[in-house]
Amino acid sequence: MDKATQLIGLFDGLDEMSPSGYAIGLHLSFTTSKYIFQAYPREWMEVYSRKGLILQDPTIRWGVENTGAIRWSDLERSDPGGVINEARLHGLVEGVSISFATDSSRSLASFATPGERFDDATVAELSGRLRKMHEITADIEADSPEDERIRRFAASLSVRGSHGGS
């Protein structure tokens, strides 16, 4: 099985585990990632972009400075810009952020629900998937057929416009 197929398979079930959407950035480099997968509601992505919330987002800050997983409720103290509260207003009520790093690269992800807290087993499952995604994509060559297929898949998530394909 090629790496693109392996990677895309890791997205199976994410809609059910994270019903309010998710964002995954693989191999962070300064302010961008090798691959970005966004499946949040379109309205939230537009607000997040328009207000420049990435500059204040405590989930991003935590993910760059730490590894492991943290629930959004544990980040509220370090959210003076109110990003987490703004997310709640758009249906991302509970969330978890995960960061995985190797010596050469870091990947970040956030997952959201409309109200249910992520249990420890789900956090462990999501963490394992992020680690596998990071490992699978580590040595994919830019502009290779696999790279192009992954980028098309990532674009298809964003084009859906809202989580769950609506």
DRENKOL-295106 format. One record per residue (C-alpha): residue number from 1; residue in three letters; x, y, z. Coordinates in steps of 0.05 Angstrom, whole numbers. Layout:
N
REC:NUM:ALA:X:Y:Z
...
end
This chain:
166
REC:1:MET:0:0:0
REC:2:ASP:29:68:-19
REC:3:LYS:39:123:33
REC:4:ALA:-17:167:7
REC:5:THR:-67:110:14
REC:6:GLN:-41:95:84
REC:7:LEU:-47:168:104
REC:8:ILE:-117:177:76
REC:9:GLY:-139:114:112
REC:10:LEU:-120:146:178
REC:11:PHE:-176:197:167
REC:12:ASP:-229:142:168
REC:13:GLY:-272:153:230
REC:14:LEU:-246:223:246
REC:15:ASP:-314:253:230
REC:16:GLU:-345:209:284
REC:17:MET:-290:220:335
REC:18:SER:-288:295:323
REC:19:PRO:-358:315:301
REC:20:SER:-345:390:302
REC:21:GLY:-283:383:259
REC:22:TYR:-208:383:262
REC:23:ALA:-145:415:236
REC:24:ILE:-80:376:226
REC:25:GLY:-14:407:206
REC:26:LEU:41:358:190
REC:27:HIS:115:377:193
REC:28:LEU:110:448:218
REC:29:SER:164:495:193
REC:30:PHE:162:566:220
REC:31:THR:91:589:201
REC:32:THR:71:535:152
REC:33:SER:64:460:149
REC:34:LYS:82:409:95
REC:35:TYR:10:387:95
REC:36:ILE:-51:420:126
REC:37:PHE:-118:385:133
REC:38:GLN:-177:428:155
REC:39:ALA:-246:400:167
REC:40:TYR:-277:454:211
REC:41:PRO:-342:488:192
REC:42:ARG:-331:540:137
REC:43:GLU:-359:596:181
REC:44:TRP:-308:582:235
REC:45:MET:-250:579:186
REC:46:GLU:-272:646:157
REC:47:VAL:-276:679:225
REC:48:TYR:-210:648:246
REC:49:SER:-176:674:183
REC:50:ARG:-210:743:181
REC:51:LYS:-193:758:254
REC:52:GLY:-122:731:248
REC:53:LEU:-135:684:307
REC:54:ILE:-75:640:291
REC:55:LEU:-32:695:322
REC:56:GLN:-69:688:388
REC:57:ASP:-88:615:387
REC:58:PRO:-67:581:452
REC:59:THR:-72:512:419
REC:60:ILE:-19:531:368
REC:61:ARG:25:563:420
REC:62:TRP:20:502:465
REC:63:GLY:32:455:407
REC:64:VAL:96:490:387
REC:65:GLU:123:491:458
REC:66:ASN:101:422:481
REC:67:THR:88:351:460
REC:68:GLY:31:306:482
REC:69:ALA:-43:324:488
REC:70:ILE:-82:378:524
REC:71:ARG:-156:392:529
REC:72:TRP:-178:461:509
REC:73:SER:-209:473:577
REC:74:ASP:-139:468:606
REC:75:LEU:-115:524:559
REC:76:GLU:-167:576:576
REC:77:ARG:-122:609:628
REC:78:SER:-71:623:572
REC:79:ASP:-122:650:522
REC:80:PRO:-125:725:533
REC:81:GLY:-150:734:461
REC:82:GLY:-211:691:474
REC:83:VAL:-199:643:416
REC:84:ILE:-228:583:454
REC:85:ASN:-291:622:472
REC:86:GLU:-298:646:400
REC:87:ALA:-292:573:377
REC:88:ARG:-348:553:424
REC:89:LEU:-393:606:393
REC:90:HIS:-383:569:327
REC:91:GLY:-399:499:353
REC:92:LEU:-329:477:373
REC:93:VAL:-348:470:447
REC:94:GLU:-298:418:472
REC:95:GLY:-231:403:442
REC:96:VAL:-164:371:448
REC:97:SER:-98:391:417
REC:98:ILE:-41:343:404
REC:99:SER:32:356:387
REC:100:PHE:82:304:363
REC:101:ALA:155:318:349
REC:102:THR:218:283:326
REC:103:ASP:288:313:324
REC:104:SER:275:343:256
REC:105:SER:200:360:253
REC:106:ARG:136:374:292
REC:107:SER:63:361:275
REC:108:LEU:2:392:309
REC:109:ALA:-72:375:309
REC:110:SER:-135:399:343
REC:111:PHE:-201:362:346
REC:112:ALA:-269:388:368
REC:113:THR:-337:365:390
REC:114:PRO:-403:403:400
REC:115:GLY:-402:388:475
REC:116:GLU:-375:319:493
REC:117:ARG:-308:318:527
REC:118:PHE:-257:273:493
REC:119:ASP:-245:212:537
REC:120:ASP:-174:186:549
REC:121:ALA:-182:128:500
REC:122:THR:-203:175:444
REC:123:VAL:-145:222:459
REC:124:ALA:-97:163:456
REC:125:GLU:-127:141:389
REC:126:LEU:-121:211:360
REC:127:SER:-50:217:386
REC:128:GLY:-31:151:354
REC:129:ARG:-61:172:288
REC:130:LEU:-23:238:288
REC:131:ARG:42:202:302
REC:132:LYS:28:154:244
REC:133:MET:10:212:198
REC:134:HIS:75:247:217
REC:135:GLU:117:185:204
REC:136:ILE:83:167:138
REC:137:THR:93:236:108
REC:138:ALA:163:249:133
REC:139:ASP:199:230:69
REC:140:ILE:148:240:15
REC:141:GLU:181:280:-41
REC:142:ALA:151:346:-61
REC:143:ASP:113:343:-127
REC:144:SER:115:267:-128
REC:145:PRO:50:230:-147
REC:146:GLU:39:213:-73
REC:147:ASP:49:286:-53
REC:148:GLU:0:309:-106
REC:149:ARG:-52:258:-84
REC:150:ILE:-45:279:-11
REC:151:ARG:-53:353:-30
REC:152:ARG:-116:337:-70
REC:153:PHE:-144:300:-10
REC:154:ALA:-128:359:36
REC:155:ALA:-161:407:-12
REC:156:SER:-223:363:-15
REC:157:LEU:-231:370:60
REC:158:SER:-228:445:57
REC:159:VAL:-274:449:-3
REC:160:ARG:-328:411:33
REC:161:GLY:-337:477:69
REC:162:SER:-364:448:132
REC:163:HIS:-349:388:172
REC:164:GLY:-386:325:151
REC:165:GLY:-389:343:78
REC:166:SER:-446:394:80
end
